Amino acid sequence: MTTVILFRGRPGVGKTSVSNRLSERLRYPIIRKDDIYDVLAGTVDGHDNRNRLCYGILYQMLDTNASNGSSVILDFPFNRKEDMSALRQWLDSKRIVFKSVLCVCSDETIWAKRFEERKENPLPNQLITDFEQLKRHYGGDLTIVPVDGELVVDTIEPLERIVEKVMEYISAVPYS
């Protein structure tokens, strides 16, 4: 049975670190929005156009592989509730098991330090390289409301502890 494990959250919270470690553990491939975006940045004008294409490519890749029983990890923000609802409905229609992990960082000092490190060598997708700029971009509200059945992990915890929580969560009876 095909399973999709989504890591979502605001920029810099640690989605990539957690998804990397889980991928090592499970040997599942990762599809990252940032990887797609970085390739598109060299050929497609406009941030909104690149984002739209990233999500379109994601859905096409998932659709292509929906029936082969493969499992995959997604490292995609999916910050808006309506986008999460659409993804869940689409995956349900394909009979794909869906597990979503919302990554948060409750310590703004740690989060800001991650942005300081990012600022040294930002990738094309990393348009925001300053924590204060991130807060302004989101109107000062960096919270994301979890959806039903979603695991929330705080990335100030040790990475191995987070991965253990995720492993327990994904091995539980699937929700769809």
ROMI-897020 format. One record per atom (N, C-alpha, C, O): residue in one letter; x, y, z. Coordinates in steps of 0.1 Angstrom, whole numbers, plus 5000, padded with zeros to 4 digits. Example, Ala and Ser with C-alpha at 12.3 -4.5 7.8 and 13.67 -1.06 7.14 Angstrom:
2
A513249435078/A512349555078/A513249675078/A514249675085/S512849785071/S513749895071/S512950005079/S513450115080/
***
This chain:
176
M500849885000/M500050005000/M500950125000/M501950135008/T500650224992/T501350344991/T501050435003/T499950455007/T502150485009/T502050575020/T502850705017/T503950705011/V502250825020/V502850955019/V503051005033/V502051015041/I504251035037/I504551105050/I504951245047/I506051265040/L504151345051/L504451485048/L505051545060/L504551535071/F506151625058/F506651715068/F506451855063/F506851895052/R505651925071/R505252065067/R505552165079/R505852125090/G505552285075/G505852395085/G506452515079/G506752515067/R506652615087/R507252735082/R508752715078/R509352615082/P509352805070/P510752805067/P511652795079/P511352875089/G512652715079/G513652715089/G513352635102/G514052645111/V512152575102/V511752505115/V512552365116/V512552315127/G513052315105/G513752185106/G513152065099/G513451955101/K512252095090/K511551995082/K512551905075/K512451785075/T513551965069/T514551895061/T515451805070/T515751695066/S515851855081/S516651775090/S515851645095/S516451535095/V514651665099/V513851555103/V513551455092/V513651335093/S513151505080/S512851425069/S514051345064/S513951225060/N515251405065/N516451335061/N516751215070/N517051105065/R516651245083/R516851135093/R515851025091/R516250905092/L514551055089/L513550955087/L513850875075/L513650755074/S514250945064/S514550875051/S515750775053/S515650665048/E516750815061/E517850725063/E517350605071/E517750495068/R516450625080/R515950515088/R515050415080/R515150295081/L514150475072/L513150395065/L513650355051/L513050265045/R514650425046/R515050405032/R513950445022/R513850385011/Y513150555026/Y512150605017/Y512750725009/Y513550795015/P512450744997/P512850864990/P512150984995/P511050975000/I512751104993/I512151224997/I511951314984/I512751324976/I510751374984/I510451474974/I510451604981/I509551624990/R511351694977/R511351824984/R510951934974/R511351944963/K510052024979/K509652134972/K510952224968/K511052274957/D511852234978/D512952324975/D513852274963/D514352354956/D513952144962/D514752084951/D514052114937/D514752154928/I512752104937/I512052134924/I512152284922/I512452334911/Y511952364932/Y511952514931/Y513352564926/Y513452644917/D514352504932/D515752554928/D516052524913/D516652604907/V515552414907/V515752394893/V514852484885/V515352544875/L513652514889/L512752604882/L513252744883/L513052824873/A513952784893/A514452924895/A515352964884/A515353084881/G516052874877/G516852914866/G516152934853/G516752984843/T514852884852/T514152894839/T512752954840/T512253004829/V512152964851/V510853014853/V510853144860/V511353154872/D510253254855/D510153384861/D509053384871/D507953324869/G509253444883/G508253474892/G508053364903/G507953244900/H508153404915/H508053314927/H506653234927/H506653114929/D505553304924/D504253244924/D504153134913/D503653024915/N504753164901/N504753064890/N505552944894/N505152834892/R506752964900/R507552854904/R506852764915/R506852644915/N506252834925/N505452764935/N504352674929/N504152564932/R503552734920/R502452664914/R503052544906/R502452434907/L504152554899/L504752444892/L505252334902/L505052214899/C505752374913/C506252284923/C505152194927/C505352064928/Y504052254931/Y502852164935/Y502352084924/Y501851974926/G502252134912/G501752064901/G502651944898/G502151834895/I503951964898/I504851854896/I504751744907/I504751624905/L504551794920/L504351704931/L503151604928/L503251484929/Y502051664925/Y500851584923/Y501051494911/Y500551374912/Q501751534901/Q501951444889/Q502851324893/Q502551214889/M503851354901/M504751244906/M504051144915/M504151024913/L503251204924/L502451114932/L501451034924/L501250914927/D500851094914/D499851024906/D500550914898/D499950804897/T501650944893/T502450844885/T502750714893/T502750604888/N503050734906/N503450624914/N502350574924/N502650494932/A501150624923/A500050594932/A499750444933/A499350394944/S499850374922/S499450234922/S500550134924/S500250014924/N501750174926/N502850074927/N503250044941/N504249964943/G502550094951/G502850054965/G504050124971/G504450084982/S504650214964/S505850284970/S505350384981/S504250434981/S506250404990/S506050505000/S507050614998/S508150594993/V506650735002/V507550854999/V507350955011/V506350955017/I508451025013/I508451135023/I508351265015/I509151285005/L507551355019/L507451485013/L507951595023/L507651585034/D508751685018/D509251795025/D508651915018/D509351975009/F507451955021/F506652055014/F505952145025/F505452085035/P505952275024/P505352355034/P503852325037/P503552315049/F503052325027/F501552305029/F501152385041/F500552325050/N501352515041/N501052605053/N499552645053/N499052675064/R498852635042/R497452675042/R496552555044/R496652445039/K495552575053/K494552475056/K493852415044/K493652295042/E493452505034/E492752465022/E493652375013/E493252285007/D494952405013/D495952315006/D496052185012/D496152075005/M496052175025/M496152045032/M494851965030/M494951845028/S493752035030/S492451965028/S492451905013/S491951795011/A492851985004/A492951934990/A493851814988/A493551724981/L495051824995/L495951714994/L495351585000/L495451484994/R494751605012/R494151485019/R493051425010/R493051305009/Q492251505004/Q491151454996/Q491751384984/Q491251274980/W492751444978/W493351384966/W493951244969/W493751154962/L494751244980/L495351114984/L494251014988/L494450894984/D493251054994/D492150964997/D491550904985/D491250784984/S491350984974/S490750944962/S491650834955/S491150754947/K492950844958/K493850744952/K494150624961/K494950534958/R493450624973/R493650524983/R495150514988/R495650414990/I495650634990/I497050644995/I496950685010/I496250775014/V497750605018/V497750635032/V498550765035/V499650785029/F497950845043/F498550975045/F498851005060/F498050985068/K500151045062/K500551075076/K501251215075/K502151235067/S500751305083/S501251445082/S501951485095/S501351455106/V503151545094/V503851585106/V504051735104/V504751785095/L503551815114/L503751955114/L504951985123/L504951955135/C505952045117/C507252085124/C507052225129/C506752315121/V507352245142/V507352385147/V508652405155/V509352305158/C508952525158/C510152555166/C509652655177/C509452775173/S509552615189/S508952695200/S510052795205/S509652885213/D511252785202/D512252875207/D512752965195/D513452925186/E512353085196/E512653185185/E514153205184/E514653245173/T514853195195/T516353215195/T516953105186/T517853135178/I516552985188/I517152875180/I516652895165/I517552875156/W515452925163/W514952945149/W515653055142/W516053045131/A515853165149/A516653285144/A518053245140/A518553285130/K518653165149/K520053115146/K520053035133/K521053045125/R519052955130/R519052875118/R518952975106/R519552945095/F518253085107/F518253185096/F519553255095/F519953285083/E520353275105/E521653335104/E522553245096/E523353285088/E522453105099/E523253015092/E522853005077/E523752995068/R521553015074/R521053015061/R521553135053/R521753125041/K521653255060/K522053375053/K523353365047/K523653445037/E524253285052/E525653275047/E525753215033/E526553255025/N524853135029/N524853075016/N523453025012/N523152905010/P522553125009/P521153085006/P520953014993/P521653054983/L520052924992/L519652864979/L518652944973/L518053034979/P518352924960/P517353004953/P515953004959/P515253104958/N515552894966/N514252894972/N514252964985/N513152994990/Q515353004991/Q515453065004/Q515453215002/Q516453285004/L514253264998/L514053404996/L514153485009/L514553605009/I513753425020/I513853495033/I514953435040/I515053315043/T515953525044/T517153475051/T517353545064/T518453535070/D516353605069/D516353685082/D515153655090/D514053655084/F515253615102/F514153575110/F513153685112/F511853665112/E513553805114/E512653925115/E511853945102/E510753975102/Q512553925091/Q511853935078/Q510753825077/Q509753845071/L511053705082/L510153595082/L508853635090/L507753615085/K509053695102/K507953735110/K507153845103/K505953845103/R507853935096/R507054045089/R506253985078/R505154015075/H506853885071/H506253825059/H504953755063/H503953765056/Y504853695075/Y503653625080/Y502853715089/Y502053665097/G503153845089/G502353935097/G502553915112/G501653945120/G503653865116/G503953845130/G503453715136/G503853675147/D502653645128/D502053515133/D502653395126/D502353375114/L503553325133/L504253215127/L503553085130/L504052975126/T502453085137/T501752965140/T501052905128/T500552975119/I500952775128/I500152695119/I499252605127/I499752535136/V498052605124/V497052515131/V497152375126/V497052355114/P497352275135/P497452135130/P496152095125/P495052145129/V496152005115/V494951935110/V494651815118/V495551765125/D493451765117/D493051645124/D493951525122/D494351505110/G494351465132/G495251345131/G496651375128/G497451275126/E497051495128/E498451535125/E499351525137/E498951565148/L500551475136/L501551485146/L502251615146/L502651665135/V502451675158/V503151805159/V504451775166/V504451715177/V505551815160/V506851795167/V507551925168/V507452015159/D508151945179/D508952075182/D510352045180/D510951965187/T510952115170/T512352085166/T513452135176/T514652135172/I513052185187/I514052215197/I514452085205/I515452075212/E513651975203/E513951845209/E515051785201/E515251815190/P515751685207/P516851615200/P516251545188/P515151485189/L516951545177/L516551485165/L516151345166/L515151305160/E516851265173/E516551125175/E515251105182/E514451005179/R514951185192/R513651175199/R512551205189/R511451145190/I512751305181/I511651345171/I511451225162/I510251195159/V512551175157/V512351055147/V511650945154/V510850875147/E511950915167/E511250805174/E509750835174/E508950745173/K509350965177/K507950995178/K507250975164/K506150925163/V508051015154/V507451005140/V507350855137/V506350815131/M508250775141/M508150625138/M506950565145/M506250485139/E506750605157/E505550555164/E504250605157/E503350525156/Y504250725153/Y503050785147/Y502750715134/Y501650685131/I503750695125/I503550635112/I503250485113/I502650425104/S503650425124/S503350275125/S501950255131/S501450145131/A501350365136/A499950345142/A498950325130/A499250345118/V497750285134/V496750255124/V496550385115/V496350495120/P496650365102/P496550485093/P495150555094/P494150495096/Y495250685093/Y494050765091/Y494050815076/Y495150825071/S492950835071/S492850885057/S491850995057/S491651055046/
***
